[in-house]
Amino acid sequence: MSSLSLAFEANALLDDIDEKGPDEFSLSRLEELRAQMLIAGLNAPFSSVLAATKSEADDWSPQEAEDARKQVGNMRYIASMKKFTLNRVRVAIAASKIAKTLGKINDGKLAGHLPLGGSYRKALVSHGYAGADSYHKLMSSFSIHSFDVQGASAVISLDDGAGERVQRTVELSGAEGADEKIRGIFGPDAKLEKVQKKTKKAGLIRNYSAKVALFVAAAVFGATEAKEAMEKSKADEKVAAYNLFLNRHGLSADADLSEAEGLERVKEHAVKEGHLKLVKGELMIDEEFAAKLAKRRRERKKMAEKEACDAVLSVLLRQYVAMNEAGRLADGMPSMMISPDERQLAVLAHIAPANYPVAHLPKVIAEKVGFEKRAPPLAPAVWGAAFVCARANVDAKWAAQEFGLNEMEIGGAVSIMRDLMSRPSGRGAKFLEGARKK
């Protein structure tokens, strides 16, 4: 199958997922398509994909050539479409894995907003500036808090589907277990030729596609929450009438039409309804009214960003607090660091609200992760939340709400954790010794 056919099939499948949702077959096929697209070299630099596309064009079937003519008029667009389709497949796969994690940690706020069909750009565009700004804030926050980590670059050989062996270079999270990772992606036929350790910049979430999937869901959630809150807030009659007009024309609330490019017909209607005025051939909006709209946009943006950051913080904390290392390995979010230290957790303080009840949040979570090696024989979620309560002096009711757990179970474990943390030979230690003997 040519790389163009792969791209067409992948986009069709992803469009179907957008419409109907994923199932086991579609997810399995996405994994296969990703492997085939990597074998076809679509993760190579754009110049290489463009050169391969030009070379491949001579072998296109009549149907492929016709489809390509319908889609585009030049090879550069086709090459771009191929690379974007691979990105879309990767995001869709990451989104499906994140959806499973959300179910495990009892956090459903983002489940309905994940780009399961990989259409992350469409999702952001449809939620206007509030969604886009929230997404970029999250990306920036995690980019700032990046650090050197060990990765690996592997050269592999595999069958290209036409009986020829081809070599491809792929990036791995580390050199350890490289053979198993390669076979897991490309199948048993893949052969590892060479692997080289390398240092690269990464953050608490190492994989770009996983960040895109999670941050888009959070940004859409934040923009939706902010929109609903703004609609419930009291607006004067003039603002309400203006936003009703914008809504009829499919535009974002509180937008300043006088600054928008194009939309001439909409602007004409706005003049007729008195929302804009024409002064010496120039469209104008009342200054006081424009200032009011600008203030509302700032409020919406701030609200959306806070909701988005809070949602991502919740997803991460529920994994580090309510899961232990084994739980995160089995059910955690893809590419999230399993046992980070305080420095690697610094981004949590960056996205947490200023009044967050747990002071020195990265330090507390790092200590909890470090304590996992000598954890008590209690459910990981219970003792993890109890540890935070004891260490940060927060109550069980808050912890239960924050981490999606049972208040009574947490409350019962807090005294044990306090004793363990303060006096290793105290009552808590005796309880552990007795529990382990049973």
Stockholm file with secondary structure:
# STOCKHOLM 1.0

chainA/1-438         MSSLSLAFEANALLDDIDEKGPDEFSLSRLEELRAQMLIAGLNAPFSSVLAATKSEADDWSPQEAEDARKQVGNMRYIASMKKFTLNRVRVAIAASKIAKTLGKINDGKLAGHLPLGGSYRKALVSHGYAGADSYHKLMSSFSIHSFDVQGASAVISLDDGAGERVQRTVELSGAEGADEKIRGIFGPDAKLEKVQKKTKKAGLIRNYSAKVALFVAAAVFGATEAKEAMEKSKADEKVAAYNLFLNRHGLSADADLSEAEGLERVKEHAVKEGHLKLVKGELMIDEEFAAKLAKRRRERKKMAEKEACDAVLSVLLRQYVAMNEAGRLADGMPSMMISPDERQLAVLAHIAPANYPVAHLPKVIAEKVGFEKRAPPLAPAVWGAAFVCARANVDAKWAAQEFGLNEMEIGGAVSIMRDLMSRPSGRGAKFLEGARKK
#=GR chainA/1-438 SS CCHHHHHHHHHHHHHHHHHHCCCHHHHHHHHHHHHHHHHTTTTSCHHHHHHHHHHHGGGCCHHHHHHHHHHCSSHHHHHHHHHHHHHHHHHHHHHHHHHHHHHHTTCCTTGGGSCTTSCHHHHHHTTHHHHHHHHHHHHHHHHHTCEEEEEEEEEEEEECSSSCEEEEEEEESCSTTHHHHHHHHHCTTCEEEEEEEEEEEECSBCCHHHHHHHHHHHHHHHHHHHHHHHHHSCCCHHHHHHHHHHHHTTCCTTCCGGGCSSCHHHHHHHHHTTSSEEETTEEECCHHHHHHHHHHHHHHHHHHHHHHHHHHHHHHHHHHHHCCHHHHHHHSCTTBCSSCCTTTTHHHHHHSCTTCSSTTHHHHHHHHHHHGGGCCSSCHHHHHHHHHHHHHTCCHHHHHHHHTCCHHHHHHHHHHHHHHHHCTTSHHHHHHHHHHHC
#=GC SS_cons         CCHHHHHHHHHHHHHHHHHHCCCHHHHHHHHHHHHHHHHTTTTSCHHHHHHHHHHHGGGCCHHHHHHHHHHCSSHHHHHHHHHHHHHHHHHHHHHHHHHHHHHHTTCCTTGGGSCTTSCHHHHHHTTHHHHHHHHHHHHHHHHHTCEEEEEEEEEEEEECSSSCEEEEEEEESCSTTHHHHHHHHHCTTCEEEEEEEEEEEECSBCCHHHHHHHHHHHHHHHHHHHHHHHHHSCCCHHHHHHHHHHHHTTCCTTCCGGGCSSCHHHHHHHHHTTSSEEETTEEECCHHHHHHHHHHHHHHHHHHHHHHHHHHHHHHHHHHHHCCHHHHHHHSCTTBCSSCCTTTTHHHHHHSCTTCSSTTHHHHHHHHHHHGGGCCSSCHHHHHHHHHHHHHTCCHHHHHHHHTCCHHHHHHHHHHHHHHHHCTTSHHHHHHHHHHHC
//
